[in-house]
Amino acid sequence: MSAATLCNADPNTGRRYNWIQDSDGRIYGRKEDSALGSCIDTSEVWDLWGLFVHCSTCFCLCDEDTDSARYFSLLPATADVAQNKIVTGVRLVKLDNVFYIQLEQAEAAADGYVNSSTTQWQPIARRIDTNRDEEGRDYVRLSYSQRSVLLQELRGQGNQVLTGAAFHMVGGHLTVRAQVTNISETGALVAFSSGWLDGRRPAAGVPRLKLRSGPVPSTHSAAPSWPDSWPGMQTVQFEASNLDADAAQSTLPFLDTQPVAPRPAGWLSGLGLYHKGNTAGGYGGYLGLSVRGPTFG
């Protein structure tokens, strides 16, 4: 582009620009959108011409560490099995630009129930310090060369319940792992029976879910989101949003931080990582956690 007008966004929105317009009239972003079109100010960018040098204005994608939320804790979160506690809900939380899986736990009771008065969200046991902790063991740092996510679902057997969760790297993909523990019909956890389910390494050529990157952010879409991924059979990559629709400044898919905690609370047998979106909506959708109820019989 030979020159550009930048509509600078309110810093509190998490965006740099609401729209960019080049000298040919092409607009990157949504200038007509009343929610995104207003500017706190505008600025101009010009080509520079020297005696021997022509410096052109370029559009590039930046992979910056500064203030970016690209870290995922690999430290496991577990229920207090010694006190007969099991997982009754999960959610994604972000603390100091690091994502964690937080657990809701409750005391197990008979026949799939829990003692509802004991239901509570556990605090994050230990926060990641990237200056102290070891990358690859304690946390993973996503980058342009490492940004793939394996969508899968892990389920215990009929006599097992969910007692822990963690992020996990397998075959270069970020995914989840689940701890399950044997339980009796009376609701008593079996001592020393806990084990981790890591899932299968994805086969070569596993298909990648293609994101529909139209108007952004997804939260502005009136279209409902529906699960559109196949557990264990697809991956998804974090990528920049559409150049024309959003000036390629958002990272997709978004992360769904809503609690996943069925009510009434009860036994759970599985944990998953899935994508939800809407083909007609034309946006990047969300990456979220899922849980499964118990399997009796």
TATA-V477422 format. One record per helix or strand of 2 or more residues. SS is the DSSP state (@ for helix, = for strand). FROM is the first residue (numbers start at 1). LEN is the number of residues. If there is no record, write none. Layout:
# TATA-V477422
SS,FROM,LEN + SS,FROM,LEN
This chain:
# TATA-V477422
=,3,6 + @,11,3 + =,17,6 + =,27,3 + =,41,6 + =,48,2 + =,54,2 + =,71,3 + =,77,2 + @,81,3 + =,85,11 + =,98,11 + @,110,3 + =,113,9 + =,139,3 + =,148,8 + =,160,11 + =,173,11 + =,195,3 + =,207,2 + @,218,3 + =,226,2 + =,234,4 + =,239,2 + @,243,4 + =,251,2 + =,254,2 + =,268,10 + =,286,8
